[in-house]
Amino acid sequence: MRKNLFIAFLAVAAGGFVGCEDIDTERVTGVEVTPKLSLCPGEKRTPDMIVLPVSAVNRKVSWSSENPEVAIVDEKTGEVTATGEGTAIITVTTAEGGKTANCKVTVSDDILLLISDPTFLEYCRYAMTHAQEMYEYGEGYVSYPAWDSNSDRKLSSVEAAQVRYINIDYWDYGTVHSLSGIEYFTGLTHLICPYHNLRSLDVSQSPGLIRLVCSSNQLTSLDVSNNKSLQRLHCDDNRLTTIDISENTRLTEFYCEYNPGDGISKFPVRAFFDNNSIPNHYFQYGGWYYGGNYISIDYQKVI
């Protein structure tokens, strides 16, 4: 009995030292925040923030703006509201230790200033002054006007919302790494961006999108649930493990081959139909080889 008590005492003592170490690691050592944020006047957004270490107990923070004429911030939630053009520094401060981190907010009604990818920006500058054409089956060539409708050399949020067509297919293959800024093109109907290096693509702000071609990129996920008008979707040759098209009941064309799926034998697709009711021959069927494995498409009807 005494031997057991002695062992228990040693265990508690050892645990005490570990406990002291755990308490030390739970103290706040810093905070990180999205370093840059680009907004249009009136736009609201909350930057990502994390208190370090992740095991810290006291995770309370406060927010402040050094230039409220450009951007104000909710002291508790961190939601930033753009109030005027210019730049502002938003600071997040931890309650414990007073650790700080800054986010530089740029507010401009010139969308071109909010686009960071050089190749995408080059394309946008071209489209500002050049009309573009696209061949539509059954309609022939359709012309889309230049974006700068008032010739002021700026792309306002109003002008961006009127853009219907973006095609970076032939713009320096493989050089576009981000389409950040695409969220301002809320009236977009055609987005064609294959053969680049996109790792993410957010089309949620373009609900009227009819055609999306994002083949041959590096996408690991693609959410088209908000694009209920979508008719043609090409997302083949990416790194997708699955995709959900159950909300896209207007689809007439869908290609997704050369994605890894589960990496073994299946590429699961949540859909408005199943393997026995594929709408037409313009929908992906059969399978493909990926990494030495044969991947079969598996349509799973969502009821």
SERO-4910 file (N, C-alpha, C, O; in steps of 0.05 Angstrom, whole numbers):
BEGIN
 pado doro    nc1    nc2    nc3   cac1   cac2   cac3    cc1    cc2    cc3    oc1    oc2    oc3
  Met    A     17    -24      0      0      0      0     17     25      0     13     44    -15
  Arg    A     38     25     17     56     48     19     71     52     -8     75     74    -17
  Lys    A     78     29    -20     92     31    -46     74     44    -67     84     61    -82
  Asn    A     48     37    -67     30     49    -86     26     79    -81     25     94   -100
  Leu    A     25     86    -55     22    115    -48     46    130    -57     44    153    -67
  Phe    A     70    118    -54     95    132    -62     95    136    -92    103    158   -102
  Ile    A     86    116   -108     85    118   -137     65    140   -145     70    156   -163
  Ala    A     42    140   -131     22    160   -137     33    188   -131     27    206   -146
  Phe    A     48    191   -109     60    217   -102     79    226   -125     78    250   -132
  Leu    A     95    208   -134    114    215   -156     99    223   -181    107    242   -195
  Ala    A     77    209   -187     61    215   -210     49    242   -208     49    258   -228
  Val    A     38    249   -184     27    275   -180     48    297   -182     43    318   -194
  Ala    A     71    291   -171     93    311   -172    101    316   -201    105    338   -210
  Ala    A    104    294   -216    111    296   -244     90    311   -259     95    329   -276
  Gly    A     65    305   -253     43    318   -266     42    348   -259     34    364   -276
  Gly    A     51    354   -235     52    383   -227     70    398   -245     63    421   -253
  Phe    A     94    387   -251    113    401   -268    101    405   -296    104    426   -308
  Val    A     88    383   -306     76    385   -333     54    405   -333     51    421   -352
  Gly    A     39    406   -311     17    425   -309     27    453   -310     15    470   -323
  Cys    A     49    459   -295     61    486   -296     69    493   -324     66    516   -333
  Glu    A     80    473   -339     88    478   -366     64    484   -384     65    501   -401
  Asp    A     42    469   -379     18    473   -395      6    501   -390     -2    514   -409
  Ile    A      6    509   -365     -4    536   -358     12    557   -373      1    577   -383
  Asp    A     38    553   -374     55    573   -387     49    575   -417     48    597   -428
  Thr    A     44    552   -430     39    552   -459     11    564   -465      6    572   -487
  Glu    A     -7    565   -445    -33    576   -449    -34    606   -446    -55    618   -451
  Arg    A    -12    618   -440    -11    647   -439    -10    658   -467      2    646   -485
  Val    A    -22    681   -472    -22    694   -498      6    703   -505     19    718   -490
  Thr    A     16    695   -528     43    703   -537     42    721   -561     62    734   -568
  Gly    A     19    723   -574     17    740   -598    -11    738   -611    -28    724   -601
  Val    A    -14    753   -633    -39    752   -648    -32    757   -677    -14    773   -684
  Glu    A    -46    744   -695    -42    748   -724    -68    756   -737    -90    747   -728
  Val    A    -66    772   -758    -90    781   -772    -84    783   -801    -61    787   -809
  Thr    A   -104    782   -818   -101    786   -847    -85    812   -851    -94    833   -843
  Pro    A    -62    810   -864    -45    834   -867    -57    857   -884    -51    880   -879
  Lys    A    -72    849   -905    -83    869   -923   -112    863   -929   -121    840   -930
  Leu    A   -127    884   -933   -156    881   -940   -162    903   -961   -156    927   -956
  Ser    A   -176    896   -982   -183    915  -1003   -214    916  -1004   -227    896  -1007
  Leu    A   -225    940  -1003   -253    944  -1002   -262    967  -1020   -247    985  -1026
  Cys    A   -288    965  -1028   -301    987  -1041   -315   1004  -1020   -321    994   -999
  Pro    A   -320   1030  -1025   -335   1046  -1006   -362   1033   -999   -377   1025  -1017
  Gly    A   -367   1031   -973   -392   1020   -964   -390    990   -959   -408    979   -946
  Glu    A   -369    977   -969   -367    948   -965   -359    941   -937   -345    956   -923
  Lys    A   -368    918   -928   -361    908   -901   -348    881   -903   -355    864   -919
  Arg    A   -328    877   -886   -314    851   -885   -300    848   -859   -291    868   -847
  Thr    A   -297    824   -849   -283    818   -824   -257    803   -830   -258    781   -841
  Pro    A   -234    815   -823   -209    801   -829   -205    776   -811   -216    775   -789
  Asp    A   -191    757   -821   -185    733   -806   -165    740   -783   -147    756   -787
  Met    A   -170    728   -760   -153    734   -737   -150    709   -720   -168    693   -718
  Ile    A   -126    706   -708   -121    683   -690   -103    692   -667    -83    705   -671
  Val    A   -111    685   -643    -95    690   -619    -76    667   -615    -84    644   -618
  Leu    A    -51    673   -609    -30    652   -606    -22    649   -577    -20    669   -563
  Pro    A    -16    624   -569    -19    600   -584    -49    593   -586    -66    605   -572
  Val    A    -55    573   -602    -84    565   -605    -95    554   -580   -119    553   -576
  Ser    A    -78    546   -561    -87    535   -535    -91    557   -514    -98    550   -491
  Ala    A    -86    582   -521    -89    604   -502   -117    604   -491   -137    601   -505
  Val    A   -119    609   -465   -145    609   -452   -160    636   -456   -184    636   -463
  Asn    A   -147    658   -452   -159    684   -455   -156    693   -484   -135    703   -492
  Arg    A   -177    691   -499   -176    697   -527   -190    723   -534   -196    729   -557
  Lys    A   -195    739   -513   -209    765   -518   -191    785   -532   -167    787   -525
  Val    A   -203    800   -550   -188    820   -565   -206    845   -568   -230    843   -565
  Ser    A   -193    867   -575   -208    891   -583   -197    902   -609   -174    896   -615
  Trp    A   -213    917   -623   -205    927   -649   -207    958   -650   -224    970   -636
  Ser    A   -190    970   -666   -191    999   -669   -181   1007   -697   -167    992   -710
  Ser    A   -188   1031   -705   -180   1042   -731   -166   1068   -727   -175   1085   -711
  Glu    A   -143   1072   -741   -129   1097   -738   -139   1118   -757   -130   1141   -756
  Asn    A   -157   1111   -775   -167   1130   -795   -197   1124   -800   -203   1112   -821
  Pro    A   -215   1131   -782   -243   1126   -785   -256   1138   -810   -277   1130   -819
  Glu    A   -243   1158   -822   -254   1171   -846   -251   1152   -870   -265   1155   -890
  Val    A   -234   1132   -868   -230   1112   -889   -244   1086   -882   -257   1074   -898
  Ala    A   -240   1077   -857   -251   1052   -848   -256   1052   -818   -239   1061   -803
  Ile    A   -280   1043   -810   -286   1040   -782   -287   1010   -776   -291    994   -795
  Val    A   -284   1003   -751   -284    975   -744   -300    971   -718   -299    987   -700
  Asp    A   -316    949   -717   -330    943   -693   -311    933   -672   -295    914   -677
  Glu    A   -311    947   -649   -291    941   -628   -291    912   -619   -270    902   -611
  Lys    A   -314    900   -620   -316    872   -609   -314    851   -631   -300    831   -627
  Thr    A   -327    855   -654   -328    834   -674   -306    836   -695   -299    816   -708
  Gly    A   -294    860   -699   -274    864   -719   -284    869   -747   -269    870   -766
  Glu    A   -311    872   -750   -322    877   -776   -314    905   -785   -318    925   -771
  Val    A   -302    906   -809   -292    932   -820   -312    942   -840   -322    928   -857
  Thr    A   -318    968   -838   -335    981   -857   -320   1004   -871   -309   1022   -858
  Ala    A   -319   1003   -897   -305   1023   -913   -322   1048   -914   -345   1047   -923
  Thr    A   -311   1071   -905   -327   1096   -903   -317   1117   -924   -332   1135   -929
  Gly    A   -294   1113   -935   -284   1133   -954   -258   1122   -967   -246   1104   -957
  Glu    A   -251   1133   -990   -227   1124  -1004   -201   1131   -990   -200   1153   -978
  Gly    A   -182   1114   -992   -156   1118   -979   -146   1093   -965   -154   1071   -973
  Thr    A   -128   1096   -946   -118   1073   -931   -122   1078   -901   -122   1101   -891
  Ala    A   -125   1056   -886   -128   1058   -857   -115   1033   -845   -114   1012   -857
  Ile    A   -104   1036   -821    -93   1014   -807   -112   1005   -785   -120   1020   -767
  Ile    A   -120    980   -787   -138    968   -767   -120    952   -748   -105    935   -757
  Thr    A   -123    956   -722   -106    943   -702   -123    925   -684   -144    934   -674
  Val    A   -114    901   -681   -126    883   -662   -108    879   -638    -83    876   -641
  Thr    A   -119    881   -613   -103    881   -589   -114    859   -570   -138    859   -565
  Thr    A    -96    842   -560   -105    822   -541   -110    833   -514    -95    852   -505
  Ala    A   -130    823   -500   -136    832   -473   -114    825   -454   -107    839   -435
  Glu    A   -102    801   -458    -80    792   -442    -54    799   -456    -48    789   -478
  Gly    A    -38    814   -443    -11    820   -453     -9    843   -472     13    853   -478
  Gly    A    -32    853   -482    -32    876   -501    -17    870   -527     -5    889   -538
  Lys    A    -17    846   -536     -4    839   -562    -21    851   -585    -45    851   -584
  Thr    A     -7    861   -606    -22    874   -627    -13    863   -655      8    852   -658
  Ala    A    -31    867   -674    -25    861   -702    -41    880   -719    -63    889   -711
  Asn    A    -31    887   -742    -44    907   -759    -53    896   -786    -41    878   -798
  Cys    A    -75    907   -795    -86    901   -821    -88    927   -837   -102    945   -828
  Lys    A    -75    928   -860    -76    952   -877   -100    950   -895   -102    932   -911
  Val    A   -119    969   -892   -143    969   -908   -141    990   -930   -136   1014   -924
  Thr    A   -145    982   -955   -145   1000   -977   -174   1002   -988   -186    982   -995
  Val    A   -184   1027   -989   -211   1031   -999   -210   1047  -1025   -198   1069  -1025
  Ser    A   -222   1036  -1045   -222   1050  -1071   -246   1042  -1087   -255   1019  -1086
  Asp    A   -257   1060  -1102   -279   1053  -1120   -268   1046  -1148   -283   1042  -1167
  Asp    A   -242   1045  -1150   -229   1035  -1174   -222   1006  -1169   -202   1000  -1156
  Ile    A   -238    988  -1180   -234    959  -1175   -206    950  -1184   -195    931  -1172
  Leu    A   -194    963  -1204   -168    956  -1214   -147    957  -1191   -128    942  -1191
  Leu    A   -151    975  -1173   -132    978  -1151   -135    956  -1130   -118    953  -1113
  Leu    A   -156    940  -1132   -161    919  -1113   -154    891  -1124   -157    871  -1111
  Ile    A   -143    891  -1149   -135    865  -1162   -105    862  -1159    -90    879  -1168
  Ser    A    -97    840  -1147    -68    837  -1140    -53    820  -1161    -29    824  -1164
  Asp    A    -66    802  -1175    -52    785  -1194    -44    801  -1219    -61    812  -1232
  Pro    A    -18    801  -1225     -9    818  -1248    -22    811  -1275    -29    828  -1290
  Thr    A    -24    785  -1280    -35    777  -1306    -65    783  -1308    -74    792  -1329
  Phe    A    -79    777  -1287   -108    784  -1286   -112    814  -1289   -131    823  -1302
  Leu    A    -95    829  -1276    -97    858  -1278    -91    868  -1306   -104    886  -1316
  Glu    A    -71    855  -1319    -65    863  -1347    -89    858  -1365    -95    874  -1382
  Tyr    A   -102    835  -1361   -126    829  -1377   -148    850  -1371   -161    859  -1390
  Cys    A   -152    857  -1346   -173    876  -1339   -167    903  -1352   -186    916  -1361
  Arg    A   -142    911  -1352   -135    937  -1364   -141    936  -1394   -150    956  -1406
  Tyr    A   -136    914  -1407   -142    911  -1435   -172    913  -1440   -181    927  -1458
  Ala    A   -187    898  -1423   -217    898  -1427   -230    925  -1421   -252    930  -1429
  Met    A   -215    942  -1407   -226    969  -1402   -232    984  -1427   -251    999  -1429
  Thr    A   -215    980  -1448   -217    996  -1472   -222    979  -1497   -223    991  -1519
  His    A   -224    953  -1494   -228    936  -1518   -253    919  -1515   -257    905  -1495
  Ala    A   -270    920  -1535   -293    902  -1536   -283    874  -1541   -262    870  -1553
  Gln    A   -298    854  -1533   -290    826  -1536   -312    810  -1549   -336    817  -1547
  Glu    A   -305    789  -1563   -324    772  -1577   -322    743  -1567   -300    734  -1561
  Met    A   -344    730  -1567   -345    701  -1560   -365    687  -1579   -386    697  -1584
  Tyr    A   -357    664  -1588   -375    648  -1605   -394    632  -1587   -385    617  -1570
  Glu    A   -420    636  -1592   -440    621  -1577   -454    602  -1597   -463    610  -1618
  Tyr    A   -456    577  -1588   -470    557  -1605   -498    566  -1611   -513    573  -1592
  Gly    A   -506    567  -1637   -533    575  -1644   -537    604  -1647   -557    613  -1658
  Glu    A   -517    620  -1637   -520    649  -1639   -499    663  -1655   -501    686  -1663
  Gly    A   -477    649  -1660   -454    661  -1674   -438    677  -1655   -437    671  -1631
  Tyr    A   -424    697  -1665   -407    714  -1648   -423    735  -1633   -439    749  -1644
  Val    A   -418    736  -1607   -431    755  -1590   -410    775  -1580   -389    767  -1571
  Ser    A   -416    801  -1583   -397    822  -1575   -404    833  -1547   -427    837  -1541
  Tyr    A   -382    836  -1532   -385    848  -1505   -370    874  -1504   -346    875  -1512
  Pro    A   -382    896  -1495   -370    922  -1496   -346    925  -1477   -343    910  -1458
  Ala    A   -329    945  -1482   -308    952  -1464   -319    961  -1437   -342    971  -1436
  Trp    A   -304    956  -1416   -314    960  -1389   -316    989  -1381   -334    997  -1366
  Asp    A   -298   1006  -1390   -296   1034  -1381   -317   1051  -1395   -311   1064  -1415
  Ser    A   -342   1050  -1386   -364   1062  -1400   -363   1093  -1400   -374   1105  -1418
  Asn    A   -350   1105  -1380   -348   1134  -1379   -320   1145  -1386   -315   1169  -1383
  Ser    A   -302   1127  -1394   -275   1135  -1404   -259   1150  -1383   -244   1168  -1390
  Asp    A   -263   1143  -1357   -247   1158  -1337   -223   1142  -1328   -209   1149  -1309
  Arg    A   -217   1119  -1341   -195   1102  -1336   -196   1088  -1309   -176   1078  -1299
  Lys    A   -220   1088  -1297   -224   1074  -1272   -247   1054  -1276   -265   1059  -1291
  Leu    A   -246   1032  -1261   -267   1012  -1262   -283   1014  -1236   -275   1003  -1216
  Ser    A   -305   1028  -1237   -321   1032  -1213   -336   1006  -1206   -338    988  -1223
  Ser    A   -346   1005  -1182   -362    981  -1174   -387    978  -1191   -396    956  -1197
  Val    A   -398   1001  -1200   -421   1000  -1218   -414    988  -1245   -428    971  -1256
  Glu    A   -391    997  -1256   -382    986  -1282   -375    956  -1279   -381    941  -1297
  Ala    A   -362    949  -1257   -354    921  -1254   -379    903  -1253   -378    880  -1263
  Ala    A   -400    913  -1241   -425    897  -1238   -439    893  -1265   -456    876  -1268
  Gln    A   -431    910  -1285   -443    908  -1312   -427    889  -1330   -437    883  -1352
  Val    A   -404    880  -1322   -387    863  -1338   -400    835  -1340   -408    824  -1319
  Arg    A   -403    824  -1364   -415    798  -1368   -395    776  -1375   -401    753  -1372
  Tyr    A   -372    784  -1386   -354    765  -1398   -325    769  -1390   -314    791  -1393
  Ile    A   -313    748  -1379   -284    749  -1373   -272    723  -1384   -281    701  -1378
  Asn    A   -251    727  -1401   -238    704  -1413   -208    708  -1412   -197    724  -1428
  Ile    A   -194    694  -1394   -165    696  -1392   -151    671  -1403   -129    665  -1396
  Asp    A   -166    657  -1421   -155    632  -1432   -129    636  -1446   -111    620  -1443
  Tyr    A   -126    658  -1461   -102    662  -1477    -82    682  -1465    -64    692  -1478
  Trp    A    -85    688  -1440    -68    708  -1427    -46    695  -1411    -49    687  -1388
  Asp    A    -22    691  -1425      1    680  -1412     -5    655  -1395     -7    656  -1371
  Tyr    A     -9    633  -1409    -16    608  -1397      0    603  -1371     24    605  -1371
  Gly    A    -14    595  -1350     -1    586  -1326      8    608  -1307     20    603  -1287
  Thr    A      2    633  -1314     13    655  -1298     -7    668  -1279      0    683  -1261
  Val    A    -33    661  -1281    -53    672  -1263    -55    654  -1238    -62    630  -1241
  His    A    -49    665  -1215    -50    649  -1190    -73    657  -1172    -80    643  -1153
  Ser    A    -86    679  -1179   -109    688  -1162   -128    705  -1179   -120    721  -1195
  Leu    A   -154    700  -1175   -174    717  -1186   -188    734  -1164   -212    740  -1165
  Ser    A   -172    741  -1144   -182    758  -1123   -192    784  -1136   -177    797  -1152
  Gly    A   -216    792  -1130   -228    815  -1143   -251    807  -1160   -268    824  -1168
  Ile    A   -253    781  -1166   -275    771  -1183   -302    775  -1169   -322    775  -1183
  Glu    A   -301    778  -1143   -326    781  -1128   -340    807  -1134   -364    810  -1128
  Tyr    A   -326    826  -1146   -339    852  -1153   -354    850  -1180   -369    869  -1186
  Phe    A   -350    829  -1195   -363    826  -1221   -389    810  -1217   -391    787  -1225
  Thr    A   -407    823  -1203   -431    809  -1194   -451    802  -1216   -469    786  -1213
  Gly    A   -448    814  -1240   -466    809  -1262   -454    790  -1282   -465    786  -1304
  Leu    A   -432    777  -1275   -418    760  -1294   -435    736  -1303   -448    723  -1287
  Thr    A   -434    731  -1329   -448    707  -1340   -429    687  -1352   -436    663  -1353
  His    A   -405    695  -1360   -386    677  -1372   -358    682  -1359   -348    704  -1360
  Leu    A   -347    661  -1347   -321    662  -1335   -304    639  -1347   -310    616  -1342
  Ile    A   -284    646  -1362   -267    626  -1376   -238    630  -1366   -226    650  -1374
  Cys    A   -228    612  -1351   -202    615  -1338   -186    589  -1337   -175    583  -1316
  Pro    A   -184    574  -1359   -169    549  -1358   -139    553  -1361   -129    575  -1368
  Tyr    A   -124    532  -1356    -95    531  -1361    -79    552  -1345    -61    565  -1356
  His    A    -86    555  -1320    -71    572  -1302    -64    558  -1276    -62    533  -1276
  Asn    A    -59    572  -1255    -50    560  -1230    -68    568  -1206    -58    574  -1185
  Leu    A    -94    569  -1212   -113    577  -1191   -115    554  -1170   -120    531  -1178
  Arg    A   -112    561  -1145   -116    541  -1124   -143    545  -1110   -152    527  -1095
  Ser    A   -155    567  -1115   -182    572  -1104   -197    590  -1123   -185    605  -1139
  Leu    A   -223    588  -1122   -240    604  -1140   -267    608  -1127   -282    589  -1122
  Asp    A   -273    634  -1122   -299    640  -1109   -317    654  -1129   -313    677  -1137
  Val    A   -338    639  -1137   -357    650  -1156   -384    655  -1143   -405    658  -1157
  Ser    A   -385    655  -1117   -410    658  -1102   -424    684  -1106   -448    686  -1102
  Gln    A   -408    705  -1114   -420    732  -1118   -430    736  -1146   -438    759  -1153
  Ser    A   -429    716  -1163   -438    718  -1190   -461    697  -1195   -457    677  -1209
  Pro    A   -484    702  -1183   -506    683  -1184   -517    678  -1212   -530    658  -1217
  Gly    A   -513    697  -1231   -523    695  -1258   -504    681  -1277   -509    680  -1301
  Leu    A   -483    669  -1266   -463    655  -1282   -476    633  -1299   -489    616  -1288
  Ile    A   -471    633  -1325   -483    613  -1343   -461    593  -1352   -466    569  -1354
  Arg    A   -437    603  -1356   -415    586  -1366   -391    590  -1348   -382    612  -1344
  Leu    A   -380    568  -1338   -355    568  -1322   -336    547  -1333   -342    523  -1332
  Val    A   -313    557  -1343   -292    539  -1352   -267    544  -1336   -254    565  -1339
  Cys    A   -261    526  -1318   -237    529  -1301   -219    504  -1302   -206    497  -1282
  Ser    A   -219    491  -1325   -203    467  -1329   -173    472  -1326   -164    495  -1329
  Ser    A   -159    451  -1319   -129    452  -1318   -118    474  -1300   -102    490  -1309
  Asn    A   -128    474  -1276   -117    491  -1255   -108    473  -1232   -101    450  -1236
  Gln    A   -107    484  -1207    -99    469  -1184   -121    469  -1162   -115    467  -1139
  Leu    A   -146    471  -1171   -168    474  -1152   -171    448  -1136   -172    426  -1147
  Thr    A   -174    451  -1110   -179    428  -1092   -209    427  -1083   -218    407  -1073
  Ser    A   -223    449  -1088   -251    450  -1083   -264    471  -1101   -251    489  -1110
  Leu    A   -290    468  -1105   -305    487  -1122   -334    486  -1113   -347    466  -1114
  Asp    A   -343    510  -1104   -371    512  -1095   -387    528  -1115   -382    552  -1120
  Val    A   -406    514  -1128   -424    527  -1148   -453    527  -1138   -471    530  -1154
  Ser    A   -457    524  -1112   -484    522  -1101   -500    547  -1105   -525    547  -1105
  Asn    A   -486    570  -1107   -501    595  -1110   -504    603  -1140   -515    625  -1146
  Asn    A   -496    586  -1158   -497    592  -1186   -518    575  -1200   -513    557  -1216
  Lys    A   -543    580  -1192   -565    563  -1201   -572    567  -1231   -588    551  -1241
  Ser    A   -561    588  -1244   -566    592  -1272   -546    578  -1290   -547    578  -1314
  Leu    A   -526    565  -1277   -504    552  -1291   -514    531  -1311   -530    514  -1304
  Gln    A   -505    534  -1336   -512    515  -1357   -489    498  -1367   -492    475  -1374
  Arg    A   -465    509  -1366   -441    495  -1376   -419    497  -1356   -410    519  -1349
  Leu    A   -409    474  -1346   -388    474  -1326   -366    454  -1335   -371    430  -1338
  His    A   -342    465  -1338   -318    449  -1344   -299    453  -1321   -287    474  -1318
  Cys    A   -295    432  -1305   -276    434  -1282   -257    411  -1283   -246    403  -1262
  Asp    A   -252    400  -1306   -234    377  -1310   -205    385  -1305   -198    408  -1307
  Asp    A   -189    364  -1299   -160    367  -1296   -153    388  -1274   -138    407  -1278
  Asn    A   -164    382  -1250   -157    398  -1226   -148    378  -1205   -138    357  -1211
  Arg    A   -153    385  -1180   -146    367  -1157   -171    362  -1140   -169    359  -1116
  Leu    A   -194    362  -1153   -219    359  -1138   -222    330  -1129   -217    311  -1143
  Thr    A   -232    327  -1104   -239    301  -1094   -268    295  -1097   -276    272  -1096
  Thr    A   -284    316  -1100   -313    313  -1104   -324    340  -1113   -310    360  -1113
  Ile    A   -349    341  -1121   -362    366  -1128   -392    362  -1125   -403    340  -1128
  Asp    A   -406    384  -1118   -435    383  -1114   -448    400  -1135   -445    425  -1136
  Ile    A   -464    388  -1153   -479    402  -1173   -509    399  -1170   -525    403  -1188
  Ser    A   -517    391  -1146   -545    385  -1141   -563    409  -1143   -587    407  -1148
  Glu    A   -552    433  -1140   -567    458  -1142   -568    469  -1170   -582    488  -1176
  Asn    A   -552    457  -1188   -549    468  -1215   -566    452  -1235   -556    439  -1253
  Thr    A   -592    454  -1231   -610    438  -1247   -613    447  -1276   -626    434  -1292
  Arg    A   -601    470  -1283   -603    480  -1310   -579    471  -1327   -576    478  -1350
  Leu    A   -561    456  -1315   -537    446  -1329   -545    429  -1353   -562    412  -1352
  Thr    A   -531    435  -1375   -534    419  -1400   -507    407  -1408   -506    391  -1427
  Glu    A   -486    416  -1394   -459    407  -1402   -442    406  -1377   -441    426  -1362
  Phe    A   -428    384  -1372   -412    381  -1347   -389    361  -1353   -394    338  -1359
  Tyr    A   -365    371  -1349   -341    355  -1352   -323    358  -1328   -317    380  -1318
  Cys    A   -314    335  -1317   -298    335  -1293   -276    314  -1293   -266    307  -1271
  Glu    A   -269    304  -1316   -249    282  -1317   -221    292  -1308   -216    316  -1306
  Tyr    A   -204    273  -1302   -176    278  -1294   -174    293  -1268   -156    309  -1264
  Asn    A   -193    288  -1250   -191    297  -1222   -186    272  -1205   -194    250  -1213
  Pro    A   -173    274  -1182   -165    250  -1167   -188    235  -1153   -186    211  -1148
  Gly    A   -210    249  -1148   -232    236  -1133   -222    226  -1107   -207    240  -1093
  Asp    A   -229    201  -1100   -220    189  -1074   -192    178  -1077   -181    167  -1058
  Gly    A   -180    180  -1101   -152    171  -1105   -150    141  -1109   -128    131  -1113
  Ile    A   -173    127  -1108   -173     98  -1110   -189     89  -1134   -179     76  -1152
  Ser    A   -215     96  -1134   -232     85  -1155   -256    103  -1162   -269     98  -1183
  Lys    A   -263    123  -1146   -288    138  -1150   -284    168  -1150   -267    179  -1135
  Phe    A   -300    181  -1166   -302    210  -1164   -332    216  -1158   -348    216  -1176
  Pro    A   -338    220  -1133   -366    224  -1125   -377    252  -1132   -363    272  -1127
  Val    A   -400    252  -1144   -413    278  -1152   -441    278  -1141   -458    262  -1148
  Arg    A   -446    297  -1122   -473    301  -1113   -489    315  -1135   -480    337  -1144
  Ala    A   -511    304  -1143   -525    315  -1167   -555    314  -1164   -566    305  -1144
  Phe    A   -569    324  -1184   -598    323  -1185   -608    299  -1201   -631    297  -1209
  Phe    A   -589    280  -1206   -595    255  -1220   -575    234  -1211   -557    241  -1195
  Asp    A   -579    210  -1219   -560    189  -1212   -547    176  -1236   -551    186  -1259
  Asn    A   -532    155  -1232   -518    142  -1254   -536    131  -1276   -528    127  -1299
  Asn    A   -561    126  -1268   -580    114  -1287   -597    135  -1302   -614    128  -1318
  Ser    A   -593    160  -1295   -609    181  -1308   -593    205  -1316   -602    228  -1312
  Ile    A   -569    201  -1327   -552    223  -1336   -567    238  -1358   -576    226  -1377
  Pro    A   -569    265  -1356   -586    280  -1374   -581    277  -1403   -599    274  -1419
  Asn    A   -555    278  -1411   -548    275  -1440   -519    268  -1443   -504    265  -1423
  His    A   -510    265  -1467   -482    256  -1472   -462    279  -1469   -438    274  -1473
  Tyr    A   -471    302  -1462   -452    324  -1456   -445    325  -1426   -431    343  -1417
  Phe    A   -455    305  -1411   -447    302  -1383   -425    281  -1381   -426    260  -1395
  Gln    A   -406    286  -1363   -384    267  -1359   -396    239  -1352   -414    236  -1336
  Tyr    A   -385    219  -1365   -392    191  -1358   -368    174  -1361   -347    182  -1371
  Gly    A   -370    149  -1352   -347    131  -1354   -326    137  -1333   -333    141  -1309
  Gly    A   -301    139  -1341   -279    144  -1322   -254    152  -1335   -253    157  -1360
  Trp    A   -232    153  -1320   -206    162  -1329   -184    151  -1311   -190    143  -1288
  Tyr    A   -160    151  -1320   -138    143  -1304   -125    167  -1290   -121    188  -1302
  Tyr    A   -120    164  -1264   -107    185  -1249    -88    171  -1229    -96    155  -1212
  Gly    A    -62    179  -1231    -42    167  -1212    -41    137  -1214    -34    124  -1194
  Gly    A    -46    126  -1238    -44     97  -1241    -70     82  -1234    -71     58  -1239
  Asn    A    -90     96  -1223   -115     83  -1216   -137     92  -1236   -137    115  -1245
  Tyr    A   -156     74  -1241   -178     81  -1257   -200     92  -1240   -210     79  -1222
  Ile    A   -208    117  -1246   -228    132  -1230   -254    132  -1245   -256    142  -1268
  Ser    A   -275    122  -1233   -302    122  -1245   -319    144  -1233   -318    148  -1209
  Ile    A   -334    158  -1250   -352    178  -1240   -376    165  -1226   -387    146  -1236
  Asp    A   -384    177  -1204   -406    165  -1188   -426    187  -1182   -422    202  -1162
  Tyr    A   -447    190  -1197   -468    210  -1192   -486    200  -1170   -498    178  -1171
  Gln    A   -489    216  -1149   -505    209  -1126   -528    230  -1124   -524    253  -1117
  Lys    A   -552    220  -1130   -575    238  -1130   -582    248  -1102   -585    233  -1083
  Val    A   -584    275  -1100   -592    287  -1074   -622    290  -1074   -634    303  -1091
  Ile    A   -635    278  -1054   -664    279  -1053   -673    300  -1032   -697    304  -1028
***
